[in-house]
Amino acid sequence: MHKLSKDTISRVLYRFDNALSYSQIRQLTGVSVGSITRIASEHRPMVPKSKSGHSWKLNENDLRHATCLITSSKCDDAVAVTKVLQNTTNISVSVQTVRNGLQDEGLNARVVQEVPLLTKRYMCDRYDWAIAHQDYSIDDWKHVVWSDETKINHFGFDGCRWCWKRKGEKPSARTTQPTVKHSGGRIMAWGCMKHGEGVGFIVRIDGNMNGELYRSILEDDLLGSLDHWEVDKGAVIFQQDNDPKHKSKKATEWFKTNNMCVMNWPAQSPDMNPIKHLWCHLKKRLRWYETPPAGIEALWVRTAKEWNDIPVEVVNNLIESMPQQVAAVIEAKGGPTEY
């Protein structure tokens, strides 16, 4: 390697001390960036290293404007922000430069969190429910049998929408996406779970679920799960959401006939139901298969297998998080939570 003269080193250091970039020093002195780096490391070890690449093109006002565009929901992503900045400032700036600037301002790209569509009435109901259950201990939650339905796609999963979010930022209209139950899928399934027992029976639902079919599930699969667990039906509280079939006359009569205690559940509250996270666990397991299922029947075989293989500890951990979930609903005044 050619040894640089003292004069060349001095010229490099002079420009380095005057805050020129490595690229500018290379152009003025003819010294390679690698050699400039070695000179800086040897003679100016306490000085922060210069960033390579193009010089920064966004000033403080530009960064403030970019942050405002994101946090006010006028722009959803760095691409949109870049277009606005180019139109308003007439500067040529890359999307990556804008991304870097947003990150320096404490914003990071995250998948938009899906939350239930909440009206003021729903938020009040959720808040009242949380207040009524804030003193429930884990032993109290152990008596609850949680239930829910879900849809499982044959191929892949719905796409994600991204947003920019600060660390620790609370859910808001900008960082969440309202959803409606059962927005799509290829197989519909019903399942239940209980602390200390794990998962109950899982049922594949063909066609549309109505009150009659739901009553059959309660009779065959809910009671079947309790028998399998050797748990008396009078010793549990059954949880279900406010789907019309759950509130149908047939279902209501069944609960009355069987002396089954049903938990009063606020509408639009899937984030408060720990079995939702169990469905996520199941679908994650299904994504681990290297090849997609050959058909719907193969998908159901995989689903049933992965469901029955869920450890009791997974169920226990989800249910034991209920005190924290209730506290989160109270803190959010009935609004959406991180759960």
RALIN-V994471 format. One record per pair of residues at least 4 apart in sequence whose C-alpha atoms are under 8 Angstrom apart, sorted by sequence separation. I is the first residue (numbers start at 1). J is the second residue. D is the distance in Angstrom with one decimal. If there is no record, write none. Layout:
# RALIN-V994471
I_J_D, I_J_D
This chain:
# RALIN-V994471
4_8_6.3, 5_9_6.3, 6_10_6.1, 7_11_6.3, 8_12_6.3, 9_13_6.2, 10_14_6.0, 11_15_6.5, 12_16_6.1, 13_17_5.9, 14_18_6.5, 15_19_6.7, 16_20_5.5, 20_24_6.0, 21_25_6.2, 22_26_6.1, 23_27_6.4, 24_28_6.3, 25_29_5.9, 26_30_5.0, 27_31_7.8, 31_35_6.4, 32_36_6.3, 33_37_6.1, 34_38_6.4, 35_39_6.2, 36_40_6.1, 37_41_6.1, 38_42_6.1, 39_43_5.9, 40_44_4.9, 41_45_4.8, 58_62_5.4, 59_63_6.3, 60_64_6.1, 61_65_6.1, 62_66_6.1, 63_67_6.1, 64_68_6.2, 65_69_6.2, 66_70_6.5, 67_71_6.1, 68_72_5.8, 69_73_6.3, 70_74_6.3, 76_80_6.8, 77_81_6.5, 78_82_6.0, 79_83_6.5, 80_84_6.4, 81_85_6.2, 82_86_6.1, 83_87_6.2, 84_88_6.1, 85_89_5.7, 86_90_5.0, 87_91_8.0, 93_97_6.6, 94_98_6.6, 95_99_6.2, 96_100_6.1, 97_101_6.2, 98_102_6.2, 99_103_6.2, 100_104_6.2, 101_105_6.3, 102_106_6.6, 103_107_4.8, 118_122_5.6, 119_123_6.2, 120_124_6.2, 121_125_6.3, 122_126_6.1, 123_127_6.1, 124_128_6.1, 125_129_6.1, 126_130_6.2, 127_131_6.2, 128_132_6.2, 129_133_6.3, 130_134_5.8, 136_140_5.7, 137_141_6.6, 138_142_6.2, 139_143_7.3, 140_144_7.7, 153_157_6.4, 165_169_6.6, 171_175_5.9, 172_176_6.0, 173_177_7.2, 179_183_7.6, 193_197_7.4, 194_198_5.6, 205_209_7.1, 209_213_6.0, 210_214_6.1, 211_215_6.1, 212_216_6.4, 213_217_6.4, 214_218_6.3, 215_219_6.1, 216_220_5.9, 217_221_5.1, 218_222_4.7, 219_223_5.7, 220_224_5.5, 221_225_5.9, 222_226_6.4, 223_227_6.1, 224_228_6.1, 225_229_6.2, 226_230_5.9, 227_231_6.2, 231_235_7.2, 232_236_7.3, 242_246_6.3, 243_247_6.7, 244_248_6.0, 247_251_6.4, 248_252_6.1, 249_253_6.0, 250_254_6.2, 251_255_6.3, 252_256_6.3, 253_257_6.0, 254_258_6.1, 255_259_5.9, 256_260_6.5, 269_273_7.1, 273_277_8.0, 274_278_6.9, 275_279_6.4, 276_280_6.5, 277_281_6.2, 278_282_6.2, 279_283_6.1, 280_284_6.0, 281_285_6.4, 282_286_6.4, 283_287_6.3, 284_288_6.7, 285_289_7.6, 294_298_5.9, 295_299_6.2, 296_300_6.2, 297_301_6.3, 298_302_6.3, 299_303_6.1, 300_304_6.0, 301_305_6.2, 302_306_6.1, 303_307_6.0, 304_308_6.2, 305_309_6.2, 306_310_6.5, 310_314_6.9, 311_315_7.1, 312_316_6.2, 313_317_6.1, 314_318_6.4, 315_319_6.3, 316_320_6.0, 317_321_6.4, 318_322_7.4, 321_325_6.3, 322_326_6.0, 323_327_6.2, 324_328_6.1, 325_329_6.4, 326_330_6.4, 327_331_6.2, 328_332_6.1, 329_333_6.1, 330_334_6.0, 332_336_6.7, 4_9_6.7, 15_20_5.8, 16_21_7.3, 20_25_6.4, 25_30_7.7, 26_31_5.0, 31_36_6.6, 39_44_7.7, 40_45_6.5, 58_63_6.3, 69_74_5.1, 70_75_5.2, 75_80_5.7, 76_81_7.9, 85_90_7.4, 86_91_5.3, 93_98_7.5, 102_107_5.4, 103_108_5.7, 118_123_6.2, 136_141_6.9, 171_176_6.4, 193_198_5.6, 194_199_6.6, 209_214_6.6, 216_221_7.8, 217_222_6.5, 218_223_6.4, 219_224_7.6, 226_231_5.1, 227_232_7.6, 241_246_7.2, 242_247_6.7, 246_251_6.1, 247_252_6.2, 255_260_5.0, 271_276_7.2, 293_298_5.4, 294_299_7.5, 310_315_8.0, 329_334_5.1, 332_337_6.7, 16_22_7.8, 25_31_7.5, 26_32_5.8, 69_75_5.4, 70_76_6.1, 75_81_6.0, 85_91_7.4, 86_92_6.2, 102_108_7.3, 193_199_4.3, 194_200_7.6, 226_232_6.7, 240_246_7.2, 245_251_7.3, 246_252_7.7, 255_261_7.4, 270_276_6.7, 293_299_5.3, 329_335_6.6, 26_33_6.3, 70_77_7.2, 86_93_7.0, 192_199_6.1, 193_200_5.3, 226_233_6.7, 255_262_7.7, 329_336_7.3, 191_199_7.7, 192_200_5.2, 329_337_6.3, 16_25_7.3, 40_49_8.0, 191_200_6.5, 192_201_6.7, 328_337_6.2, 15_25_6.4, 23_33_6.9, 26_36_7.7, 165_175_7.1, 191_201_6.0, 192_202_7.2, 223_233_7.5, 328_338_7.9, 22_33_6.0, 25_36_7.9, 70_81_7.6, 82_93_7.0, 163_174_7.6, 164_175_7.6, 191_202_4.5, 69_81_6.8, 82_94_7.1, 163_175_6.1, 190_202_5.7, 191_203_6.4, 12_25_6.6, 82_95_5.8, 189_202_6.7, 190_203_5.1, 22_36_6.8, 189_203_5.4, 190_204_6.6, 203_217_7.8, 325_339_6.9, 22_37_7.9, 66_81_6.1, 189_204_4.6, 190_205_7.2, 79_95_5.7, 82_98_6.4, 188_204_6.1, 189_205_5.5, 286_302_7.2, 12_29_6.9, 78_95_6.1, 81_98_7.5, 187_204_7.2, 188_205_5.4, 286_303_7.1, 11_29_7.3, 78_96_8.0, 187_205_7.4, 188_206_7.2, 203_221_7.5, 66_85_7.6, 187_206_7.9, 202_221_7.7, 78_98_6.1, 201_221_5.9, 286_306_7.4, 8_29_7.5, 78_99_5.8, 201_222_7.3, 282_303_7.5, 285_306_6.9, 200_222_7.7, 238_260_7.2, 240_262_7.7, 62_85_7.4, 201_224_7.3, 237_260_7.3, 238_261_6.1, 239_262_6.0, 240_263_7.4, 242_265_7.0, 12_36_7.0, 16_40_7.8, 201_225_5.7, 236_260_7.8, 237_261_5.1, 238_262_4.7, 239_263_5.2, 241_265_6.1, 242_266_7.3, 282_306_6.5, 200_225_4.9, 234_259_6.9, 236_261_7.0, 237_262_5.6, 238_263_5.9, 239_264_7.8, 240_265_7.1, 241_266_7.5, 242_267_5.7, 282_307_6.3, 13_39_7.7, 200_226_7.8, 234_260_6.3, 237_263_6.1, 239_265_7.3, 241_267_6.8, 12_39_8.0, 13_40_7.4, 233_260_6.6, 234_261_7.4, 22_50_6.8, 241_269_7.9, 282_310_7.9, 21_50_6.3, 23_52_7.5, 9_39_7.1, 21_51_7.7, 22_52_7.0, 23_53_7.8, 192_222_7.5, 21_52_7.6, 151_182_6.5, 153_184_7.7, 154_185_7.3, 214_245_6.9, 66_98_7.8, 150_182_6.8, 153_185_4.4, 154_186_5.6, 197_229_6.3, 214_246_7.3, 151_184_6.8, 152_185_5.2, 153_186_4.7, 154_187_7.5, 151_185_4.9, 152_186_5.7, 153_187_6.5, 211_245_4.7, 58_93_8.0, 67_102_6.6, 151_186_6.5, 152_187_5.1, 210_245_5.5, 211_246_7.0, 215_250_6.6, 57_93_6.7, 66_102_7.3, 151_187_5.3, 152_188_6.4, 209_245_7.4, 215_251_5.4, 278_314_8.0, 151_188_4.3, 152_189_7.9, 211_248_5.7, 214_251_7.1, 278_315_7.3, 63_101_6.4, 67_105_7.4, 150_188_5.6, 151_189_6.3, 211_249_7.6, 212_250_6.5, 63_102_7.3, 149_188_6.9, 150_189_5.5, 211_250_5.9, 212_251_7.8, 215_254_6.9, 57_97_7.8, 58_98_8.0, 149_189_5.5, 150_190_6.7, 211_251_6.3, 278_318_7.8, 56_97_7.8, 149_190_4.3, 277_318_7.4, 63_105_7.7, 148_190_5.8, 149_191_6.5, 58_101_7.7, 147_190_7.3, 148_191_5.9, 275_318_7.6, 147_191_5.7, 148_192_6.7, 274_318_5.6, 147_192_4.2, 274_319_6.1, 146_192_5.3, 147_193_6.7, 145_192_6.6, 146_193_5.4, 274_321_8.0, 112_160_7.1, 145_193_5.7, 146_194_6.4, 274_322_7.5, 111_160_6.2, 112_161_5.4, 145_194_4.9, 111_161_5.6, 112_162_5.0, 144_194_6.5, 145_195_7.9, 272_322_7.9, 111_162_4.1, 112_163_5.6, 143_194_7.5, 144_195_7.7, 110_162_5.3, 111_163_6.0, 142_194_6.9, 143_195_7.5, 109_162_6.4, 110_163_5.2, 142_195_5.1, 272_325_6.5, 109_163_5.3, 110_164_5.8, 141_195_7.8, 142_196_7.4, 272_326_7.5, 108_163_7.9, 109_164_4.2, 110_165_6.4, 108_164_5.0, 109_165_6.1, 107_164_5.6, 108_165_5.2, 107_165_5.1, 108_166_6.1, 113_171_7.9, 107_166_4.6, 108_167_7.7, 106_166_5.6, 107_167_7.4, 106_167_7.4, 115_176_6.2, 117_178_4.9, 113_175_6.2, 114_176_5.4, 115_177_5.9, 116_178_5.3, 117_179_6.3, 112_175_5.3, 113_176_4.4, 114_177_4.5, 115_178_5.1, 116_179_5.6, 117_180_7.4, 112_176_5.1, 113_177_5.9, 114_178_5.8, 115_179_6.3, 116_180_7.0, 112_177_6.2, 114_179_6.3, 271_336_7.7, 271_337_7.1, 272_339_7.2, 271_339_5.5, 193_275_7.3, 192_275_7.6, 77_162_7.6, 76_162_7.9, 77_163_6.4, 76_163_6.2, 77_164_7.0, 76_164_7.6, 145_236_6.6, 147_238_7.8, 143_235_7.0, 144_236_5.7, 145_237_6.1, 146_238_6.4, 147_239_6.0, 148_240_6.5, 143_236_5.0, 144_237_4.7, 145_238_4.9, 146_239_5.0, 147_240_5.6, 148_241_7.4, 70_164_7.1, 143_237_6.0, 144_238_5.8, 145_239_6.0, 146_240_6.9, 144_239_6.7, 204_300_7.8, 73_174_6.0, 72_174_8.0, 202_304_7.0, 71_174_7.5, 202_307_7.5, 199_307_7.5, 187_296_7.5, 199_308_7.0, 186_296_7.7, 199_310_7.2, 198_310_7.6, 187_300_7.7, 198_311_6.8, 199_312_7.3, 198_312_4.3, 197_312_6.3, 198_313_7.5, 196_312_6.6, 198_314_7.9, 199_315_7.2, 195_312_7.7, 198_315_5.5, 198_316_7.3, 196_315_7.9, 195_315_6.3, 196_316_6.4, 194_315_7.2, 195_316_5.1, 193_315_7.1, 194_316_7.8, 195_319_6.6, 146_273_7.5, 148_275_6.9, 146_274_7.7, 147_275_6.8, 148_276_7.6, 146_275_6.4, 150_279_7.3, 152_283_7.5, 129_265_7.5, 129_266_6.8, 155_292_6.7, 154_292_7.8, 154_293_7.3, 126_266_5.6, 125_266_5.8, 126_267_7.7, 154_295_7.4, 125_267_7.7, 154_296_6.7, 126_269_7.3, 122_266_7.2, 122_267_6.4, 154_299_6.7, 122_268_6.9, 118_268_6.8, 117_268_6.9, 116_268_5.6, 116_269_6.7, 116_270_7.1, 116_271_7.8, 115_271_7.4, 171_336_6.6, 171_337_6.7, 170_337_8.0, 171_338_6.9, 170_338_7.8, 142_319_7.5, 141_319_6.9, 141_320_7.6, 138_319_7.9, 141_322_7.5, 138_320_5.8, 138_322_7.7, 138_323_7.4, 137_323_7.2, 136_323_7.2, 134_323_6.9, 134_326_6.2, 133_326_7.2, 134_327_6.9, 131_326_7.9, 130_326_5.3, 130_327_7.3, 130_329_6.4, 131_330_6.9, 130_330_6.1, 127_329_6.4, 126_329_7.2, 127_330_5.8, 127_333_5.7, 128_334_8.0, 127_334_4.2, 126_334_4.9, 124_333_7.6, 125_334_7.4, 126_335_7.8, 123_333_7.0, 124_334_6.0, 123_334_4.3, 122_334_7.7, 123_335_5.6, 118_335_7.3, 118_336_8.0, 116_336_7.4, 115_336_6.3
